[in-house]
Amino acid sequence: MTGTQSTSLVERTFRTLLRLYPAEFQTEFRDEMLEVAMASWKEKRMSGFVAQYRAFLKEAASLLVFAPREWIRASLKRPLSPVKAGVWCALAFATGVLAYRLI
């Protein structure tokens, strides 16, 4: 896989992960978050494949971990039932555990 192919694959992956966020959040922060994630990944390009792969995993994990938090924040703007709050907390905890194990 060439450099441009891997860049487009990584960018597509980050864009896909950003779709997990609430629409209002995406509208406001999507471009900035994509730019930061891609910059972090590209910064490690000269450090070798392993460093670049770890940077990719770190950025992808952070996108996964913070998506439930943003959904909780968006939900708190509207009335939230105790069941939904429990589901969101469990989801946030599970994503955090998963991200911790990936890194």
DSSP file with accessible surface (Angstrom, degrees, kcal/mol):
  #  RESIDUE AA STRUCTURE BP1 BP2  ACC     N-H-->O    O-->H-N    N-H-->O    O-->H-N    TCO  KAPPA ALPHA  PHI   PSI    X-CA   Y-CA   Z-CA
    1    1 A M              0   0  161      0, 0.0     2,-0.0     0, 0.0     0, 0.0   0.000 360.0 360.0 360.0 131.6    0.0    0.0    0.0
    2    2 A T     >  -     0   0   78      1,-0.1     4,-2.4     4,-0.0     5,-0.2  -0.284 360.0-101.9 -81.3 170.7    1.4    3.4   -1.0
    3    3 A G  H  > S+     0   0   46      1,-0.2     4,-2.3     2,-0.2     5,-0.1   0.886 121.2  48.1 -60.1 -41.6    1.6    6.4    1.3
    4    4 A T  H  > S+     0   0  110      2,-0.2     4,-2.4     1,-0.2    -1,-0.2   0.876 110.9  51.4 -71.1 -34.0   -1.4    8.1   -0.4
    5    5 A Q  H  > S+     0   0  103      2,-0.2     4,-2.2     1,-0.2    -2,-0.2   0.922 112.2  45.6 -65.9 -43.4   -3.5    5.0   -0.2
    6    6 A S  H  X S+     0   0   31     -4,-2.4     4,-2.7     2,-0.2     5,-0.2   0.894 112.0  52.8 -68.2 -36.0   -2.8    4.6    3.5
    7    7 A T  H  X S+     0   0   22     -4,-2.3     4,-2.8    -5,-0.2     5,-0.2   0.941 110.9  46.1 -62.5 -45.4   -3.4    8.3    4.1
    8    8 A S  H  X S+     0   0   47     -4,-2.4     4,-2.6     2,-0.2    -1,-0.2   0.885 112.8  50.6 -67.5 -34.5   -6.8    8.0    2.5
    9    9 A L  H  X S+     0   0   72     -4,-2.2     4,-2.3     2,-0.2    -2,-0.2   0.934 112.8  45.8 -66.5 -43.9   -7.7    4.9    4.4
   10   10 A V  H  X S+     0   0   13     -4,-2.7     4,-2.7     2,-0.2     5,-0.2   0.935 113.6  49.2 -64.8 -43.7   -6.7    6.5    7.7
   11   11 A E  H  X S+     0   0   61     -4,-2.8     4,-2.8     1,-0.2    -2,-0.2   0.923 111.0  49.6 -63.5 -42.4   -8.7    9.6    6.8
   12   12 A R  H  X S+     0   0  142     -4,-2.6     4,-2.4     2,-0.2    -1,-0.2   0.902 110.8  51.1 -62.0 -39.4  -11.7    7.6    5.8
   13   13 A T  H  X S+     0   0   43     -4,-2.3     4,-2.5     2,-0.2    -2,-0.2   0.941 111.6  46.2 -63.5 -46.7  -11.4    5.6    9.1
   14   14 A F  H  X S+     0   0    0     -4,-2.7     4,-2.2     1,-0.2    -2,-0.2   0.913 112.3  51.0 -62.4 -42.1  -11.3    8.8   11.2
   15   15 A R  H  X S+     0   0   97     -4,-2.8     4,-0.9    -5,-0.2    -1,-0.2   0.905 110.2  50.0 -61.6 -40.2  -14.2   10.3    9.2
   16   16 A T  H >< S+     0   0   76     -4,-2.4     3,-0.8     1,-0.2     4,-0.3   0.921 110.3  49.5 -63.9 -44.1  -16.2    7.2    9.8
   17   17 A L  H >< S+     0   0   26     -4,-2.5     3,-1.7     1,-0.2    -1,-0.2   0.871 104.9  58.6 -64.2 -34.2  -15.5    7.3   13.6
   18   18 A L  H >< S+     0   0    3     -4,-2.2     3,-1.5     1,-0.3    -1,-0.2   0.753  91.8  69.8 -68.1 -20.2  -16.5   11.0   13.7
   19   19 A R  T << S+     0   0  165     -4,-0.9    -1,-0.3    -3,-0.8    -2,-0.2   0.634  83.8  72.3 -70.4 -13.1  -19.9   10.0   12.4
   20   20 A L  T <  S+     0   0   81     -3,-1.7    -1,-0.3    -4,-0.3    -2,-0.2   0.629  83.7  88.7 -74.1 -12.5  -20.5    8.3   15.8
   21   21 A Y  S <  S-     0   0    4     -3,-1.5    46,-0.1    -4,-0.2     5,-0.1  -0.476  94.2 -87.0 -85.6 156.4  -20.8   11.8   17.3
   22   22 A P     >  -     0   0    2      0, 0.0     4,-2.6     0, 0.0     3,-0.2  -0.246  39.4-114.6 -59.1 150.7  -24.1   13.8   17.6
   23   23 A A  H  > S+     0   0   61      1,-0.2     4,-2.5     2,-0.2     5,-0.2   0.880 114.9  52.4 -57.3 -42.1  -24.9   15.9   14.6
   24   24 A E  H  > S+     0   0  108      1,-0.2     4,-1.7     2,-0.2    -1,-0.2   0.906 111.3  47.5 -62.6 -40.2  -24.6   19.2   16.4
   25   25 A F  H  > S+     0   0   31     -3,-0.2     4,-3.0     2,-0.2     5,-0.4   0.917 110.9  51.5 -66.3 -43.3  -21.2   18.2   17.6
   26   26 A Q  H  X S+     0   0   33     -4,-2.6     4,-2.2     1,-0.2     5,-0.4   0.919 107.4  53.0 -59.8 -44.9  -20.1   17.1   14.1
   27   27 A T  H  < S+     0   0  115     -4,-2.5    -1,-0.2     1,-0.2    -2,-0.2   0.903 117.9  36.4 -58.0 -41.3  -21.2   20.4   12.6
   28   28 A E  H  < S+     0   0  142     -4,-1.7    -2,-0.2    -5,-0.2    -1,-0.2   0.873 134.3  15.5 -81.9 -37.8  -19.2   22.4   15.1
   29   29 A F  H  X S+     0   0   64     -4,-3.0     4,-2.7    -5,-0.1     5,-0.3   0.492  89.6  99.4-120.8  -6.7  -16.0   20.3   15.5
   30   30 A R  H  X S+     0   0   88     -4,-2.2     4,-2.6    -5,-0.4     5,-0.2   0.928  88.2  45.1 -54.2 -51.6  -15.7   17.6   12.8
   31   31 A D  H  > S+     0   0  109     -5,-0.4     4,-2.4     1,-0.2    -1,-0.2   0.919 115.6  47.0 -62.1 -42.9  -13.2   19.4   10.6
   32   32 A E  H  > S+     0   0  120      2,-0.2     4,-2.4     1,-0.2    -1,-0.2   0.921 113.1  48.3 -65.3 -43.1  -11.0   20.5   13.5
   33   33 A M  H  X S+     0   0   47     -4,-2.7     4,-2.5     2,-0.2    -2,-0.2   0.903 112.0  49.4 -66.0 -38.9  -11.0   17.0   15.1
   34   34 A L  H  X S+     0   0   11     -4,-2.6     4,-2.7    -5,-0.3     5,-0.3   0.928 110.6  50.9 -64.1 -42.6  -10.2   15.4   11.7
   35   35 A E  H  X S+     0   0  142     -4,-2.4     4,-2.4    -5,-0.2    -2,-0.2   0.920 111.9  46.5 -62.1 -43.2   -7.3   17.8   11.2
   36   36 A V  H  X S+     0   0   83     -4,-2.4     4,-2.4     2,-0.2    -1,-0.2   0.928 113.5  48.5 -65.9 -44.5   -5.9   17.1   14.7
   37   37 A A  H  X S+     0   0    1     -4,-2.5     4,-2.1     1,-0.2    -2,-0.2   0.932 114.2  45.5 -63.1 -44.1   -6.1   13.3   14.2
   38   38 A M  H  X S+     0   0   13     -4,-2.7     4,-3.0     2,-0.2     5,-0.2   0.897 111.4  52.9 -67.9 -37.0   -4.5   13.4   10.8
   39   39 A A  H  X S+     0   0   55     -4,-2.4     4,-2.3    -5,-0.3    -2,-0.2   0.922 109.2  49.3 -64.7 -40.9   -1.8   15.7   12.0
   40   40 A S  H  X S+     0   0   24     -4,-2.4     4,-0.9     2,-0.2    -1,-0.2   0.917 114.0  45.9 -63.4 -41.9   -0.9   13.4   14.9
   41   41 A W  H >< S+     0   0   11     -4,-2.1     3,-0.7     1,-0.2    -2,-0.2   0.937 114.6  46.4 -67.4 -45.1   -0.8   10.4   12.5
   42   42 A K  H >< S+     0   0   99     -4,-3.0     3,-1.6     1,-0.2     4,-0.4   0.834 102.6  65.2 -68.6 -31.1    1.3   12.2    9.9
   43   43 A E  H 3< S+     0   0  137     -4,-2.3     3,-0.4     1,-0.3    -1,-0.2   0.832 101.9  49.8 -59.2 -31.5    3.7   13.6   12.5
   44   44 A K  T X< S+     0   0   76     -4,-0.9     3,-1.1    -3,-0.7     4,-0.4   0.440  81.2 100.4 -88.2   1.4    4.7   10.0   13.2
   45   45 A R  G X  S+     0   0  102     -3,-1.6     3,-1.0     1,-0.3    -1,-0.2   0.893  84.2  44.9 -56.2 -41.9    5.4    9.2    9.6
   46   46 A M  G 3  S+     0   0  175     -3,-0.4    -1,-0.3    -4,-0.4    -2,-0.1   0.638 102.1  68.3 -79.6 -12.8    9.1    9.6    9.8
   47   47 A S  G <  S-     0   0   82     -3,-1.1     4,-0.3     1,-0.3    -1,-0.2   0.504 111.5-102.2 -84.3  -6.9    9.3    7.6   13.1
   48   48 A G    <>  -     0   0   33     -3,-1.0     4,-2.1    -4,-0.4    -1,-0.3  -0.297  38.2 -64.8 109.3 170.5    8.4    4.3   11.3
   49   49 A F  H  > S+     0   0  153      1,-0.2     4,-3.0     2,-0.2     5,-0.2   0.894 126.0  52.4 -63.6 -44.2    5.4    2.1   10.9
   50   50 A V  H  > S+     0   0  105      1,-0.2     4,-2.6     2,-0.2    -1,-0.2   0.937 111.5  46.3 -62.9 -44.9    5.0    1.0   14.5
   51   51 A A  H  > S+     0   0   30     -4,-0.3     4,-2.1     1,-0.2    -1,-0.2   0.907 114.9  47.7 -63.3 -40.3    5.0    4.6   15.8
   52   52 A Q  H  X S+     0   0   25     -4,-2.1     4,-2.3    -8,-0.3    -2,-0.2   0.913 111.5  50.0 -68.4 -39.5    2.5    5.6   13.1
   53   53 A Y  H  X S+     0   0  120     -4,-3.0     4,-2.6     1,-0.2    -2,-0.2   0.913 110.6  49.7 -65.2 -41.7    0.3    2.6   13.8
   54   54 A R  H  X S+     0   0  161     -4,-2.6     4,-2.6     2,-0.2    -1,-0.2   0.891 109.7  51.5 -64.5 -39.3    0.3    3.4   17.6
   55   55 A A  H  X S+     0   0    7     -4,-2.1     4,-2.5     2,-0.2     5,-0.2   0.916 110.0  50.0 -62.6 -41.5   -0.6    7.1   16.8
   56   56 A F  H  X S+     0   0   38     -4,-2.3     4,-2.9     2,-0.2     5,-0.3   0.944 112.0  47.1 -61.0 -48.0   -3.5    5.8   14.6
   57   57 A L  H  X S+     0   0   36     -4,-2.6     4,-2.7     1,-0.2     5,-0.2   0.906 112.0  51.0 -61.6 -40.7   -4.7    3.5   17.4
   58   58 A K  H  X S+     0   0  124     -4,-2.6     4,-2.3     2,-0.2    -1,-0.2   0.936 114.0  42.8 -63.1 -46.5   -4.5    6.3   20.0
   59   59 A E  H  X S+     0   0   28     -4,-2.5     4,-2.2     2,-0.2    -2,-0.2   0.919 115.5  48.7 -67.4 -42.7   -6.4    8.7   17.9
   60   60 A A  H  X S+     0   0   12     -4,-2.9     4,-2.2    -5,-0.2    -2,-0.2   0.922 112.1  49.6 -63.4 -42.5   -9.0    6.1   16.9
   61   61 A A  H  X S+     0   0    2     -4,-2.7     4,-2.9    -5,-0.3    -2,-0.2   0.913 109.6  51.0 -64.0 -40.6   -9.5    5.0   20.5
   62   62 A S  H  X S+     0   0   36     -4,-2.3     4,-2.3     1,-0.2    -1,-0.2   0.901 108.8  51.4 -66.6 -36.6   -9.9    8.6   21.7
   63   63 A L  H  X S+     0   0    6     -4,-2.2     4,-1.0     1,-0.2    -1,-0.2   0.912 113.7  45.3 -63.6 -39.1  -12.6    9.2   19.0
   64   64 A L  H  < S+     0   0   48     -4,-2.2    -2,-0.2     1,-0.2    -1,-0.2   0.900 113.2  49.4 -69.0 -41.2  -14.4    6.0   20.2
   65   65 A V  H  X S+     0   0   39     -4,-2.9     4,-0.6     1,-0.2    -2,-0.2   0.902 113.2  44.4 -68.2 -40.2  -14.0    6.9   23.9
   66   66 A F  H  X S+     0   0   84     -4,-2.3     4,-2.0    -5,-0.2    -1,-0.2   0.660  94.0  78.4 -85.4 -12.8  -15.3   10.4   23.7
   67   67 A A  H  X S+     0   0    5     -4,-1.0     4,-2.1     1,-0.2     5,-0.2   0.947  94.5  48.0 -61.2 -48.3  -18.3    9.7   21.4
   68   68 A P  H  > S+     0   0    8      0, 0.0     4,-2.5     0, 0.0    -1,-0.2   0.902 109.0  55.6 -60.1 -36.0  -20.5    8.4   24.2
   69   69 A R  H  X S+     0   0  101     -4,-0.6     4,-2.6     1,-0.2    -2,-0.2   0.921 108.2  47.5 -61.5 -41.2  -19.6   11.4   26.4
   70   70 A E  H  X S+     0   0   17     -4,-2.0     4,-2.5     1,-0.2    -1,-0.2   0.861 110.2  52.0 -70.2 -33.6  -20.8   13.7   23.7
   71   71 A W  H  X S+     0   0   84     -4,-2.1     4,-2.6     2,-0.2    -1,-0.2   0.894 109.5  50.5 -66.6 -37.2  -24.0   11.8   23.3
   72   72 A I  H  X S+     0   0   38     -4,-2.5     4,-2.3     2,-0.2    -2,-0.2   0.941 111.1  48.4 -64.4 -45.6  -24.6   12.0   27.0
   73   73 A R  H  X S+     0   0  129     -4,-2.6     4,-0.7     1,-0.2    -2,-0.2   0.913 113.0  47.6 -60.2 -42.3  -24.0   15.8   26.9
   74   74 A A  H >< S+     0   0    6     -4,-2.5     3,-0.6     1,-0.2     4,-0.4   0.900 112.4  50.2 -65.7 -37.4  -26.4   16.1   24.0
   75   75 A S  H >< S+     0   0   11     -4,-2.6     3,-1.4     1,-0.2    -1,-0.2   0.826 101.9  61.4 -69.5 -32.3  -28.9   13.9   25.8
   76   76 A L  H 3< S+     0   0  114     -4,-2.3    -1,-0.2     1,-0.3    -2,-0.2   0.725  92.9  65.0 -69.0 -18.5  -28.6   16.1   29.0
   77   77 A K  T << S+     0   0  171     -4,-0.7    -1,-0.3    -3,-0.6    -2,-0.2   0.719 109.3  44.5 -72.6 -19.6  -29.9   19.0   27.0
   78   78 A R  S <  S-     0   0  126     -3,-1.4     2,-0.0    -4,-0.4     0, 0.0  -0.807 114.0 -77.2-115.2 161.3  -33.1   17.0   26.7
   79   79 A P        -     0   0  134      0, 0.0     2,-0.5     0, 0.0    -2,-0.1  -0.344  50.9-156.3 -59.0 136.5  -34.9   15.2   29.5
   80   80 A L        -     0   0   45     -4,-0.1    -4,-0.0    -3,-0.0    -5,-0.0  -0.970   7.4-136.4-123.6 124.4  -33.1   11.9   30.1
   81   81 A S     >  -     0   0   52     -2,-0.5     4,-2.3     1,-0.1     5,-0.2  -0.407  25.3-115.7 -73.6 154.8  -34.7    8.8   31.6
   82   82 A P  H  > S+     0   0  114      0, 0.0     4,-2.3     0, 0.0     5,-0.2   0.864 116.0  55.4 -59.6 -32.9  -32.8    6.9   34.3
   83   83 A V  H  > S+     0   0  110      2,-0.2     4,-2.5     1,-0.2     5,-0.2   0.948 108.6  46.2 -66.3 -46.7  -32.7    3.8   32.0
   84   84 A K  H  > S+     0   0  125      1,-0.2     4,-2.6     2,-0.2     5,-0.2   0.904 111.1  53.0 -62.3 -39.6  -31.1    5.8   29.2
   85   85 A A  H  X S+     0   0   33     -4,-2.3     4,-2.4     1,-0.2    -1,-0.2   0.927 110.0  48.2 -62.5 -42.0  -28.6    7.4   31.6
   86   86 A G  H  X S+     0   0   43     -4,-2.3     4,-2.5     2,-0.2    -2,-0.2   0.909 111.3  50.0 -64.4 -41.1  -27.6    3.9   32.8
   87   87 A V  H  X S+     0   0   90     -4,-2.5     4,-2.5     2,-0.2    -2,-0.2   0.931 111.5  48.4 -63.4 -44.7  -27.2    2.6   29.3
   88   88 A W  H  X S+     0   0   52     -4,-2.6     4,-2.6     1,-0.2    -2,-0.2   0.907 111.6  49.6 -64.4 -39.5  -25.0    5.6   28.3
   89   89 A C  H  X S+     0   0   82     -4,-2.4     4,-2.5     2,-0.2    -1,-0.2   0.926 112.0  47.9 -65.5 -42.8  -22.8    5.2   31.5
   90   90 A A  H  X S+     0   0   62     -4,-2.5     4,-2.7     2,-0.2    -2,-0.2   0.914 112.8  49.2 -63.8 -41.1  -22.4    1.5   30.8
   91   91 A L  H  X S+     0   0   83     -4,-2.5     4,-2.5     2,-0.2     5,-0.2   0.924 111.0  49.3 -64.5 -42.9  -21.5    2.2   27.1
   92   92 A A  H  X S+     0   0   32     -4,-2.6     4,-2.1     2,-0.2    -2,-0.2   0.921 112.7  48.0 -63.2 -42.0  -19.0    4.9   28.1
   93   93 A F  H  X S+     0   0  152     -4,-2.5     4,-2.4     2,-0.2    -2,-0.2   0.943 111.9  48.9 -64.1 -45.9  -17.4    2.6   30.7
   94   94 A A  H  X S+     0   0   54     -4,-2.7     4,-2.4     1,-0.2    -2,-0.2   0.902 111.4  49.7 -63.2 -39.5  -17.1   -0.3   28.1
   95   95 A T  H  X S+     0   0   19     -4,-2.5     4,-2.7     2,-0.2    -1,-0.2   0.901 109.7  51.8 -67.6 -37.4  -15.6    2.0   25.5
   96   96 A G  H  X S+     0   0   28     -4,-2.1     4,-2.4    -5,-0.2    -2,-0.2   0.919 110.3  48.2 -63.3 -42.1  -13.1    3.2   28.0
   97   97 A V  H  X S+     0   0   51     -4,-2.4     4,-2.1     2,-0.2    -2,-0.2   0.934 112.6  49.0 -64.0 -43.8  -12.1   -0.3   28.9
   98   98 A L  H  X S+     0   0   94     -4,-2.4     4,-1.7     1,-0.2    -2,-0.2   0.934 112.1  47.7 -61.3 -46.4  -11.8   -1.3   25.2
   99   99 A A  H  X S+     0   0   10     -4,-2.7     4,-1.6     1,-0.2    -1,-0.2   0.904 109.5  53.8 -63.9 -39.1   -9.6    1.8   24.5
  100  100 A Y  H  < S+     0   0  192     -4,-2.4    -1,-0.2     1,-0.2    -2,-0.2   0.915 109.5  48.1 -62.2 -39.9   -7.4    1.1   27.4
  101  101 A R  H  < S+     0   0  200     -4,-2.1    -1,-0.2     1,-0.2    -2,-0.2   0.808 108.5  54.7 -71.9 -28.9   -6.8   -2.4   26.2
  102  102 A L  H  <        0   0   81     -4,-1.7    -1,-0.2    -5,-0.2    -2,-0.2   0.820 360.0 360.0 -72.3 -31.1   -6.0   -1.2   22.7
  103  103 A I     <        0   0  114     -4,-1.6    -3,-0.1    -5,-0.2    -4,-0.0   0.304 360.0 360.0 -96.4 360.0   -3.3    1.2   23.9
